[in-house]
Amino acid sequence: MMEENRGVAIGLAIGVALGVALDNIAVGIALGVVFGLLYDRRQKRDEEA
């Protein structure tokens, strides 16, 4: 199960760091989650190919 959400977890960590750097944690978390979802989607597509 963690394999499926690895990208979201990584994206969330990056997003929190980005949010702190930008002094806007909500924007950082949102960008991180989007990045994580896109990463997971790409990983899944690569596994199917």
PDB file of N, CA, C and O in Angstrom:
ATOM      1  N   MET A   1       0.825  -1.195   0.000  1.00  0.00           N
ATOM      2  CA  MET A   1       0.000   0.000   0.000  1.00  0.00           C
ATOM      3  C   MET A   1       0.871   1.260   0.000  1.00  0.00           C
ATOM      4  O   MET A   1       0.543   2.242  -0.667  1.00  0.00           O
ATOM      5  N   MET A   2       1.959   1.233   0.734  1.00  0.00           N
ATOM      6  CA  MET A   2       2.830   2.406   0.754  1.00  0.00           C
ATOM      7  C   MET A   2       3.463   2.643  -0.608  1.00  0.00           C
ATOM      8  O   MET A   2       3.767   3.782  -0.962  1.00  0.00           O
ATOM      9  N   GLU A   3       3.662   1.583  -1.370  1.00  0.00           N
ATOM     10  CA  GLU A   3       4.232   1.731  -2.710  1.00  0.00           C
ATOM     11  C   GLU A   3       3.372   2.659  -3.561  1.00  0.00           C
ATOM     12  O   GLU A   3       3.894   3.449  -4.347  1.00  0.00           O
ATOM     13  N   GLU A   4       2.056   2.560  -3.404  1.00  0.00           N
ATOM     14  CA  GLU A   4       1.146   3.354  -4.221  1.00  0.00           C
ATOM     15  C   GLU A   4       1.187   4.829  -3.851  1.00  0.00           C
ATOM     16  O   GLU A   4       0.927   5.688  -4.693  1.00  0.00           O
ATOM     17  N   ASN A   5       1.511   5.125  -2.605  1.00  0.00           N
ATOM     18  CA  ASN A   5       1.449   6.503  -2.127  1.00  0.00           C
ATOM     19  C   ASN A   5       2.823   7.118  -1.897  1.00  0.00           C
ATOM     20  O   ASN A   5       2.931   8.176  -1.277  1.00  0.00           O
ATOM     21  N   ARG A   6       3.855   6.480  -2.381  1.00  0.00           N
ATOM     22  CA  ARG A   6       5.206   6.992  -2.154  1.00  0.00           C
ATOM     23  C   ARG A   6       5.364   8.384  -2.750  1.00  0.00           C
ATOM     24  O   ARG A   6       5.940   9.268  -2.116  1.00  0.00           O
ATOM     25  N   GLY A   7       4.859   8.585  -3.955  1.00  0.00           N
ATOM     26  CA  GLY A   7       4.982   9.892  -4.601  1.00  0.00           C
ATOM     27  C   GLY A   7       4.265  10.981  -3.834  1.00  0.00           C
ATOM     28  O   GLY A   7       4.758  12.105  -3.738  1.00  0.00           O
ATOM     29  N   VAL A   8       3.101  10.657  -3.285  1.00  0.00           N
ATOM     30  CA  VAL A   8       2.361  11.649  -2.511  1.00  0.00           C
ATOM     31  C   VAL A   8       3.129  11.996  -1.238  1.00  0.00           C
ATOM     32  O   VAL A   8       3.186  13.161  -0.844  1.00  0.00           O
ATOM     33  N   ALA A   9       3.715  10.997  -0.600  1.00  0.00           N
ATOM     34  CA  ALA A   9       4.486  11.252   0.620  1.00  0.00           C
ATOM     35  C   ALA A   9       5.712  12.112   0.321  1.00  0.00           C
ATOM     36  O   ALA A   9       6.012  13.053   1.056  1.00  0.00           O
ATOM     37  N   ILE A  10       6.411  11.787  -0.751  1.00  0.00           N
ATOM     38  CA  ILE A  10       7.586  12.580  -1.137  1.00  0.00           C
ATOM     39  C   ILE A  10       7.150  13.994  -1.519  1.00  0.00           C
ATOM     40  O   ILE A  10       7.770  14.976  -1.109  1.00  0.00           O
ATOM     41  N   GLY A  11       6.086  14.085  -2.302  1.00  0.00           N
ATOM     42  CA  GLY A  11       5.578  15.394  -2.715  1.00  0.00           C
ATOM     43  C   GLY A  11       5.128  16.236  -1.532  1.00  0.00           C
ATOM     44  O   GLY A  11       5.331  17.450  -1.512  1.00  0.00           O
ATOM     45  N   LEU A  12       4.515  15.588  -0.545  1.00  0.00           N
ATOM     46  CA  LEU A  12       4.070  16.311   0.642  1.00  0.00           C
ATOM     47  C   LEU A  12       5.264  16.857   1.416  1.00  0.00           C
ATOM     48  O   LEU A  12       5.235  17.992   1.891  1.00  0.00           O
ATOM     49  N   ALA A  13       6.305  16.054   1.540  1.00  0.00           N
ATOM     50  CA  ALA A  13       7.510  16.515   2.240  1.00  0.00           C
ATOM     51  C   ALA A  13       8.152  17.690   1.504  1.00  0.00           C
ATOM     52  O   ALA A  13       8.545  18.681   2.119  1.00  0.00           O
ATOM     53  N   ILE A  14       8.252  17.567   0.186  1.00  0.00           N
ATOM     54  CA  ILE A  14       8.810  18.667  -0.609  1.00  0.00           C
ATOM     55  C   ILE A  14       7.903  19.897  -0.507  1.00  0.00           C
ATOM     56  O   ILE A  14       8.382  21.027  -0.398  1.00  0.00           O
ATOM     57  N   GLY A  15       6.604  19.663  -0.543  1.00  0.00           N
ATOM     58  CA  GLY A  15       5.647  20.765  -0.466  1.00  0.00           C
ATOM     59  C   GLY A  15       5.704  21.515   0.849  1.00  0.00           C
ATOM     60  O   GLY A  15       5.589  22.741   0.873  1.00  0.00           O
ATOM     61  N   VAL A  16       5.880  20.784   1.951  1.00  0.00           N
ATOM     62  CA  VAL A  16       5.991  21.448   3.252  1.00  0.00           C
ATOM     63  C   VAL A  16       7.247  22.314   3.284  1.00  0.00           C
ATOM     64  O   VAL A  16       7.209  23.455   3.743  1.00  0.00           O
ATOM     65  N   ALA A  17       8.358  21.764   2.795  1.00  0.00           N
ATOM     66  CA  ALA A  17       9.596  22.548   2.758  1.00  0.00           C
ATOM     67  C   ALA A  17       9.431  23.780   1.866  1.00  0.00           C
ATOM     68  O   ALA A  17       9.875  24.873   2.216  1.00  0.00           O
ATOM     69  N   LEU A  18       8.796  23.593   0.726  1.00  0.00           N
ATOM     70  CA  LEU A  18       8.564  24.712  -0.186  1.00  0.00           C
ATOM     71  C   LEU A  18       7.633  25.744   0.455  1.00  0.00           C
ATOM     72  O   LEU A  18       7.850  26.950   0.344  1.00  0.00           O
ATOM     73  N   GLY A  19       6.604  25.251   1.121  1.00  0.00           N
ATOM     74  CA  GLY A  19       5.666  26.150   1.785  1.00  0.00           C
ATOM     75  C   GLY A  19       6.325  26.985   2.865  1.00  0.00           C
ATOM     76  O   GLY A  19       6.030  28.173   3.000  1.00  0.00           O
ATOM     77  N   VAL A  20       7.214  26.376   3.633  1.00  0.00           N
ATOM     78  CA  VAL A  20       7.940  27.125   4.660  1.00  0.00           C
ATOM     79  C   VAL A  20       8.826  28.176   4.004  1.00  0.00           C
ATOM     80  O   VAL A  20       8.906  29.312   4.472  1.00  0.00           O
ATOM     81  N   ALA A  21       9.489  27.791   2.917  1.00  0.00           N
ATOM     82  CA  ALA A  21      10.368  28.734   2.220  1.00  0.00           C
ATOM     83  C   ALA A  21       9.579  29.904   1.637  1.00  0.00           C
ATOM     84  O   ALA A  21      10.068  31.034   1.603  1.00  0.00           O
ATOM     85  N   LEU A  22       8.370  29.634   1.184  1.00  0.00           N
ATOM     86  CA  LEU A  22       7.544  30.688   0.579  1.00  0.00           C
ATOM     87  C   LEU A  22       6.688  31.427   1.603  1.00  0.00           C
ATOM     88  O   LEU A  22       5.980  32.373   1.257  1.00  0.00           O
ATOM     89  N   ASP A  23       6.752  30.994   2.872  1.00  0.00           N
ATOM     90  CA  ASP A  23       5.898  31.548   3.930  1.00  0.00           C
ATOM     91  C   ASP A  23       4.416  31.365   3.608  1.00  0.00           C
ATOM     92  O   ASP A  23       3.580  32.168   4.022  1.00  0.00           O
ATOM     93  N   ASN A  24       4.100  30.309   2.871  1.00  0.00           N
ATOM     94  CA  ASN A  24       2.707  29.988   2.568  1.00  0.00           C
ATOM     95  C   ASN A  24       2.586  28.470   2.527  1.00  0.00           C
ATOM     96  O   ASN A  24       2.722  27.852   1.471  1.00  0.00           O
ATOM     97  N   ILE A  25       2.331  27.883   3.681  1.00  0.00           N
ATOM     98  CA  ILE A  25       2.355  26.429   3.812  1.00  0.00           C
ATOM     99  C   ILE A  25       1.270  25.763   2.960  1.00  0.00           C
ATOM    100  O   ILE A  25       1.490  24.676   2.426  1.00  0.00           O
ATOM    101  N   ALA A  26       0.105  26.401   2.829  1.00  0.00           N
ATOM    102  CA  ALA A  26      -0.993  25.793   2.071  1.00  0.00           C
ATOM    103  C   ALA A  26      -0.631  25.637   0.597  1.00  0.00           C
ATOM    104  O   ALA A  26      -0.921  24.605  -0.009  1.00  0.00           O
ATOM    105  N   VAL A  27      -0.009  26.638   0.029  1.00  0.00           N
ATOM    106  CA  VAL A  27       0.397  26.566  -1.376  1.00  0.00           C
ATOM    107  C   VAL A  27       1.462  25.494  -1.558  1.00  0.00           C
ATOM    108  O   VAL A  27       1.425  24.737  -2.528  1.00  0.00           O
ATOM    109  N   GLY A  28       2.402  25.428  -0.637  1.00  0.00           N
ATOM    110  CA  GLY A  28       3.449  24.415  -0.717  1.00  0.00           C
ATOM    111  C   GLY A  28       2.896  23.010  -0.637  1.00  0.00           C
ATOM    112  O   GLY A  28       3.302  22.136  -1.403  1.00  0.00           O
ATOM    113  N   ILE A  29       1.969  22.782   0.288  1.00  0.00           N
ATOM    114  CA  ILE A  29       1.367  21.454   0.416  1.00  0.00           C
ATOM    115  C   ILE A  29       0.586  21.105  -0.844  1.00  0.00           C
ATOM    116  O   ILE A  29       0.674  19.978  -1.332  1.00  0.00           O
ATOM    117  N   ALA A  30      -0.173  22.053  -1.375  1.00  0.00           N
ATOM    118  CA  ALA A  30      -0.946  21.793  -2.593  1.00  0.00           C
ATOM    119  C   ALA A  30      -0.034  21.434  -3.759  1.00  0.00           C
ATOM    120  O   ALA A  30      -0.301  20.476  -4.485  1.00  0.00           O
ATOM    121  N   LEU A  31       1.036  22.191  -3.941  1.00  0.00           N
ATOM    122  CA  LEU A  31       1.976  21.887  -5.021  1.00  0.00           C
ATOM    123  C   LEU A  31       2.642  20.537  -4.800  1.00  0.00           C
ATOM    124  O   LEU A  31       2.844  19.781  -5.750  1.00  0.00           O
ATOM    125  N   GLY A  32       2.979  20.233  -3.566  1.00  0.00           N
ATOM    126  CA  GLY A  32       3.612  18.954  -3.254  1.00  0.00           C
ATOM    127  C   GLY A  32       2.709  17.772  -3.538  1.00  0.00           C
ATOM    128  O   GLY A  32       3.158  16.766  -4.087  1.00  0.00           O
ATOM    129  N   VAL A  33       1.442  17.879  -3.171  1.00  0.00           N
ATOM    130  CA  VAL A  33       0.499  16.787  -3.417  1.00  0.00           C
ATOM    131  C   VAL A  33       0.279  16.602  -4.912  1.00  0.00           C
ATOM    132  O   VAL A  33       0.218  15.469  -5.388  1.00  0.00           O
ATOM    133  N   VAL A  34       0.159  17.686  -5.655  1.00  0.00           N
ATOM    134  CA  VAL A  34       0.001  17.584  -7.111  1.00  0.00           C
ATOM    135  C   VAL A  34       1.226  16.916  -7.727  1.00  0.00           C
ATOM    136  O   VAL A  34       1.096  16.032  -8.574  1.00  0.00           O
ATOM    137  N   PHE A  35       2.410  17.337  -7.301  1.00  0.00           N
ATOM    138  CA  PHE A  35       3.638  16.707  -7.780  1.00  0.00           C
ATOM    139  C   PHE A  35       3.629  15.216  -7.464  1.00  0.00           C
ATOM    140  O   PHE A  35       3.974  14.394  -8.313  1.00  0.00           O
ATOM    141  N   GLY A  36       3.236  14.871  -6.252  1.00  0.00           N
ATOM    142  CA  GLY A  36       3.205  13.470  -5.845  1.00  0.00           C
ATOM    143  C   GLY A  36       2.227  12.642  -6.659  1.00  0.00           C
ATOM    144  O   GLY A  36       2.536  11.511  -7.036  1.00  0.00           O
ATOM    145  N   LEU A  37       1.064  13.187  -6.932  1.00  0.00           N
ATOM    146  CA  LEU A  37       0.077  12.457  -7.730  1.00  0.00           C
ATOM    147  C   LEU A  37       0.572  12.249  -9.154  1.00  0.00           C
ATOM    148  O   LEU A  37       0.398  11.174  -9.727  1.00  0.00           O
ATOM    149  N   LEU A  38       1.185  13.273  -9.722  1.00  0.00           N
ATOM    150  CA  LEU A  38       1.737  13.130 -11.073  1.00  0.00           C
ATOM    151  C   LEU A  38       2.866  12.113 -11.098  1.00  0.00           C
ATOM    152  O   LEU A  38       2.984  11.341 -12.049  1.00  0.00           O
ATOM    153  N   TYR A  39       3.693  12.105 -10.071  1.00  0.00           N
ATOM    154  CA  TYR A  39       4.796  11.139  -9.979  1.00  0.00           C
ATOM    155  C   TYR A  39       4.247   9.713  -9.890  1.00  0.00           C
ATOM    156  O   TYR A  39       4.726   8.812 -10.579  1.00  0.00           O
ATOM    157  N   ASP A  40       3.239   9.518  -9.034  1.00  0.00           N
ATOM    158  CA  ASP A  40       2.637   8.186  -8.899  1.00  0.00           C
ATOM    159  C   ASP A  40       2.025   7.726 -10.215  1.00  0.00           C
ATOM    160  O   ASP A  40       2.147   6.561 -10.592  1.00  0.00           O
ATOM    161  N   ARG A  41       1.370   8.642 -10.904  1.00  0.00           N
ATOM    162  CA  ARG A  41       0.728   8.293 -12.174  1.00  0.00           C
ATOM    163  C   ARG A  41       1.769   7.878 -13.213  1.00  0.00           C
ATOM    164  O   ARG A  41       1.561   6.930 -13.970  1.00  0.00           O
ATOM    165  N   ARG A  42       2.881   8.594 -13.238  1.00  0.00           N
ATOM    166  CA  ARG A  42       3.943   8.256 -14.187  1.00  0.00           C
ATOM    167  C   ARG A  42       4.570   6.906 -13.838  1.00  0.00           C
ATOM    168  O   ARG A  42       4.847   6.103 -14.729  1.00  0.00           O
ATOM    169  N   GLN A  43       4.791   6.658 -12.562  1.00  0.00           N
ATOM    170  CA  GLN A  43       5.363   5.382 -12.142  1.00  0.00           C
ATOM    171  C   GLN A  43       4.444   4.227 -12.549  1.00  0.00           C
ATOM    172  O   GLN A  43       4.910   3.195 -13.031  1.00  0.00           O
ATOM    173  N   LYS A  44       3.161   4.408 -12.355  1.00  0.00           N
ATOM    174  CA  LYS A  44       2.196   3.360 -12.701  1.00  0.00           C
ATOM    175  C   LYS A  44       2.199   3.119 -14.210  1.00  0.00           C
ATOM    176  O   LYS A  44       2.140   1.974 -14.658  1.00  0.00           O
ATOM    177  N   ARG A  45       2.265   4.187 -14.983  1.00  0.00           N
ATOM    178  CA  ARG A  45       2.293   4.061 -16.442  1.00  0.00           C
ATOM    179  C   ARG A  45       3.558   3.349 -16.899  1.00  0.00           C
ATOM    180  O   ARG A  45       3.507   2.506 -17.794  1.00  0.00           O
ATOM    181  N   ASP A  46       4.691   3.681 -16.292  1.00  0.00           N
ATOM    182  CA  ASP A  46       5.953   3.040 -16.657  1.00  0.00           C
ATOM    183  C   ASP A  46       5.948   1.553 -16.318  1.00  0.00           C
ATOM    184  O   ASP A  46       6.533   0.754 -17.049  1.00  0.00           O
ATOM    185  N   GLU A  47       5.298   1.171 -15.219  1.00  0.00           N
ATOM    186  CA  GLU A  47       5.225  -0.239 -14.836  1.00  0.00           C
ATOM    187  C   GLU A  47       4.381  -1.036 -15.826  1.00  0.00           C
ATOM    188  O   GLU A  47       4.664  -2.204 -16.092  1.00  0.00           O
ATOM    189  N   GLU A  48       3.341  -0.399 -16.371  1.00  0.00           N
ATOM    190  CA  GLU A  48       2.459  -1.095 -17.308  1.00  0.00           C
ATOM    191  C   GLU A  48       3.115  -1.269 -18.670  1.00  0.00           C
ATOM    192  O   GLU A  48       2.793  -2.210 -19.394  1.00  0.00           O
ATOM    193  N   ALA A  49       4.019  -0.385 -19.024  1.00  0.00           N
ATOM    194  CA  ALA A  49       4.661  -0.433 -20.344  1.00  0.00           C
ATOM    195  C   ALA A  49       5.711  -1.525 -20.434  1.00  0.00           C
ATOM    196  O   ALA A  49       6.339  -1.693 -21.479  1.00  0.00           O
TER     197      ALA A  49
END
